[in-house]
Amino acid sequence: MTNLPPLRETIAQYGLQAKKALGQNFLLDEKLLARIAALAGDLKGQRIVEIGPGPGGLSRAILRAGGRLTAIERDERCLPALNELQNTFPGQLSIISGDAMQISLTNHVQVPFHIMANLPYNIGTALLVNWLTSANWQPDWQSLTLMFQREVAERIVAKPGDKAYGRLSVLSQWRCDAQLAMKVHRSAFTPPPKIMSAVVYITPKEAPQGVKSDILQMITAAAFGQRRKMLRQSLRSVTGALNALESCDIDPQRRAETVSVAEYIALARTLSEAV
């Protein structure tokens, strides 16, 4: 571990200038990276999946904490730096070269596992929604420790009536606990992005009975897709939704951002039972 060069030297050695097309911004502060890795608790012997490790900053923190890491990296320029880590931490690191959007984690990692990532901004939300909307629950992952643009992180944890409250809030909270665990200033990155970032920590909980994930996704997509309209208008395209509003005693003149997660669950349950 003591033989590893500073991250800045690793980036220079392997010519790892961040690519905007890949949504890359590298964190170099190893104390900060250790704090992020610690959010998931004691990692010794735990299976961890990291998406987009880049030069391996967070990977170092995970490995130093004793985690058994599977790193998925699309950018082939980063593989030599990750191979260096693999040699430094024998038996702890597996590397998969490929696109995380196209890879089934359970084909490569024994379940259960934790997921950690400084997610590329251009695919972060899509990956999160995939992890949150699995038809089978409990999921294969035990926790998600994820870096996002701060505005995305705030949407994940927002409550009804908050400006940030939306579809992502409902999907994140209906069967998970989500918290904004840490804010990260733009100056911590190389190159510094134009926006601030934040880390969210998400853990699964028991799913509400009788609710189909695809039904909830359909309702929230319709409601928040026309969030300035009343529910009686925004949900008109969803078969049975207006009757479900009446059954759940939800005023159809309300707007999407005023409806609680529990109320969306009730709507989804009513429609799920009708299918």
SVG drawing of the C-alpha trace seen along z (x, -y; Angstrom):
<svg xmlns="http://www.w3.org/2000/svg" viewBox="-64 -26 71 42">
<polyline fill="none" stroke="black" stroke-width="0.4" points="0.0,0.0 2.8,-2.4 4.3,-1.8 1.4,-3.4 2.2,-6.8 -0.1,-9.8 -3.1,-9.7 -2.0,-12.9 1.2,-11.0 -0.8,-8.0 -2.9,-10.2 0.2,-11.8 2.0,-8.5 -0.8,-6.9 -2.1,-10.0 -5.5,-9.9 -6.9,-13.3 -10.6,-13.2 -12.8,-12.8 -16.0,-14.9 -17.6,-12.4 -17.4,-9.8 -18.6,-12.2 -15.3,-11.9 -14.2,-14.0 -11.5,-12.5 -11.3,-12.8 -7.8,-13.0 -8.2,-13.7 -7.5,-10.3 -8.7,-11.3 -12.0,-12.4 -12.2,-9.1 -11.6,-7.1 -14.6,-9.0 -16.8,-8.1 -15.8,-4.4 -16.5,-4.4 -20.1,-5.4 -21.1,-1.8 -19.6,-0.6 -16.9,2.0 -15.9,3.2 -13.5,6.0 -14.3,9.1 -17.3,7.4 -18.0,7.8 -18.0,4.3 -18.8,3.4 -17.4,0.1 -18.7,-1.5 -16.2,-3.7 -13.2,-3.6 -11.1,-5.7 -7.5,-6.0 -8.6,-4.1 -9.0,-6.7 -12.1,-5.3 -10.8,-1.8 -7.7,-2.5 -9.9,-3.5 -12.1,-0.4 -9.1,2.0 -7.3,0.4 -10.5,1.0 -10.3,4.7 -13.1,4.8 -13.2,7.5 -13.6,5.2 -15.0,5.8 -14.3,2.7 -16.1,2.1 -14.3,-0.3 -15.3,-1.3 -12.2,-3.5 -9.4,-1.2 -6.9,-3.9 -7.5,-3.3 -6.8,0.4 -3.0,0.2 -3.6,-1.9 -6.1,0.6 -3.8,3.5 -1.2,1.7 -3.8,1.8 -4.5,5.4 -0.8,6.3 -0.6,4.2 -3.7,5.9 -3.4,9.5 -6.6,11.4 -8.8,8.4 -9.4,6.8 -11.2,8.1 -11.4,5.9 -14.1,6.0 -13.5,4.0 -16.9,2.9 -19.9,0.7 -21.8,1.0 -25.1,0.3 -24.6,3.5 -23.2,5.8 -25.3,8.1 -23.6,7.7 -24.8,11.1 -23.0,12.8 -19.7,11.6 -20.2,11.0 -21.5,13.4 -24.5,11.9 -25.1,10.0 -22.8,7.0 -22.5,3.3 -22.2,0.8 -20.0,-2.3 -19.2,-4.8 -18.3,-8.3 -20.8,-7.9 -20.2,-9.4 -22.8,-12.2 -24.1,-11.1 -25.3,-7.6 -25.7,-8.0 -29.4,-8.5 -30.1,-5.7 -28.0,-3.2 -29.7,-4.2 -33.2,-3.7 -32.2,-0.3 -31.0,0.7 -34.1,-0.7 -36.8,0.8 -35.8,4.5 -38.9,6.7 -37.4,9.0 -36.9,7.6 -34.8,7.7 -32.3,6.7 -28.9,8.3 -27.2,5.2 -27.0,4.4 -26.3,0.7 -25.6,-2.0 -23.0,-4.7 -23.1,-7.0 -21.7,-10.4 -24.1,-12.6 -24.5,-16.1 -25.9,-17.8 -29.2,-18.6 -29.7,-15.0 -28.8,-13.9 -31.3,-16.4 -34.0,-14.9 -33.3,-11.4 -33.9,-12.4 -36.5,-15.2 -39.9,-15.2 -43.3,-16.2 -43.6,-19.9 -39.9,-20.3 -38.9,-21.9 -36.7,-18.9 -39.4,-16.3 -40.2,-14.2 -40.3,-10.8 -36.8,-10.0 -37.7,-10.8 -40.6,-8.3 -38.6,-5.5 -35.8,-6.0 -37.9,-6.0 -40.8,-3.6 -38.8,-0.6 -35.5,-2.1 -34.1,-4.5 -32.2,-7.3 -30.0,-9.9 -27.7,-12.7 -24.6,-11.6 -22.0,-14.1 -21.6,-17.2 -18.5,-17.5 -17.2,-20.9 -16.4,-21.1 -12.8,-22.1 -12.2,-18.5 -12.3,-17.2 -9.9,-17.2 -11.0,-18.9 -13.4,-20.9 -17.0,-20.5 -19.3,-23.5 -21.6,-22.1 -21.4,-20.9 -21.7,-17.2 -23.0,-15.1 -22.9,-11.5 -26.1,-9.6 -26.4,-6.4 -29.3,-4.1 -30.3,-0.8 -33.2,1.4 -36.1,2.1 -39.1,4.3 -41.2,3.6 -44.9,2.7 -47.1,5.7 -49.3,5.8 -47.4,3.1 -45.9,3.8 -42.8,1.8 -43.7,1.3 -47.1,-0.2 -45.5,-2.6 -43.1,-3.7 -46.0,-4.3 -47.9,-6.4 -44.9,-8.5 -43.8,-9.0 -47.3,-10.3 -47.8,-12.4 -44.4,-14.1 -44.2,-14.2 -46.9,-16.9 -46.2,-18.1 -47.8,-21.6 -51.2,-20.0 -53.7,-18.5 -53.7,-14.8 -57.0,-14.4 -55.3,-15.6 -51.8,-14.2 -53.0,-10.7 -55.8,-10.6 -53.7,-8.4 -53.2,-5.8 -56.1,-3.3 -58.0,-3.2 -56.0,-6.0 -58.9,-8.4 -60.9,-5.7 -57.9,-4.8 -57.6,-8.4 -61.1,-8.2 -60.6,-4.9 -57.5,-6.2 -59.3,-9.4 -56.7,-11.6 -58.1,-14.9 -57.7,-14.8 -57.2,-18.6 -53.8,-18.1 -50.5,-18.2 -47.9,-15.6 -45.4,-17.2 -47.9,-17.3 -48.6,-13.6 -46.6,-11.6 -44.7,-8.4 -47.2,-6.5 -50.0,-7.9 -48.2,-6.9 -47.8,-3.4 -51.6,-3.3 -52.4,-4.3 -49.9,-1.7 -51.4,1.0 -54.9,0.2 -54.0,0.4 -51.8,3.5 -54.8,5.3 -56.9,4.4 -54.4,5.9"/>
</svg>
